[in-house]
Amino acid sequence: MDVSLIISNILNPPILFFFLGMTAVFVKSDLEIPAPIPKLLSLYLLFAIGFKGGVELIKSGITQDVVLTLLAAILMACFVPFYTFFILKIKLNNYDAAAIAATYGSISAVTFITASAFLTELDITFDGFMVAALALMESPAIIVGLILVNLFGAGKSQDFEWSEVLKEAFLNSSVFLLVGSLIIGVLTGEHGWEVLEPFTQGLFYGVLTFFLLDMGLVAAQRIKDLKKTGVFLVGFAILIPIVNAGLGLVIAKLIGMSVGNALLFSVLCASASYIAVPAAMRMTVPEANPSLYVSTALAVTFPFNIIVGIPLYLAGIKLLWS
């Protein structure tokens, strides 16, 4: 792998501010971002990426490439939690295994956005319809995780209301805003983009940078929870994203994705949810230990992907595509 890709990625301002946030926790600085602000930044990023994706989707139209990509996204969102559940059962109970499997079957929107920024920095093009793949990969993993609990668990978790499960899977704030913004982008097209471009484009990288500063703070605070997970889960949180990215690259190659789209697809396959899935698991699988599935996704997989994973997956793409 070209080490210069990793160095180039690390030296991007958003990544450096992520490190700054982690450093603040390690040196016990009193730096903190008030609780409502990160939520607002997260909503802005989802809105901006969803709206832009909708505008790009209407430009490209619903082609065979779009349909194949979206089907591949749904396939991976269902397959990853299924196979990882049986790996996790080696060391964990059924509830924890299902919750972590669902977490890794779902996606991290911020990792996707960081990868988009990385591609833009390298002047590698990608299609806006990849945002639709992002939107489609969050909910199936939650449903598969809960089916696994229903099949292999025992006790009150089997009594959860499926109507509540589906509501949480499809109508949670991140999915709802992302899909809604995507639809509005499709409906308004180029005219809507011209109206909102100063807000959706001009502010985007500044907001992403500030959000990653907060993510650095949160990730560093979660590191202490890794003491409870042991070597097995730390290894899982690093190796499984690489395996999933590899599977994503093979699928991307088979269906003929471009380099930029293939990187975004592999990042979606490799990332893990630390917002939507944990919220759903807390509600529907209270027997699962949140410190396991939150700390592995946020304190290990997220930093690994944005620092090393994204350049690593791009190197794999260049090797396969050549």
Secondary structure by P-SEA (a helix, b strand, c coil): ccaaaaaaaaacaaaaaaaaaaaaaaacccccccaaaaaaaaaaaaaaaaaaaaaaaaaacccaaaaaaaaaaaaaaaaaaaaaaaaaaccccaaaaaaaaaaaabbbaaaaaaaaaaaaaacbbbbcaaaaaaaaaccaaaaaaaaaaaaccccccccccaaaaaaaacccaaaaaaaaaaaaaaaacaaaaaacccccccaaaaaaaaaaaaaaaaaaaaccccccccaaaaaaacaaaaaaaaaaaaaaaaacccaaaaaaaaaaaabbbccaaaaaaaaccccccaaaaaaaacccaaaaaaccaaaaaaaaaaaaac
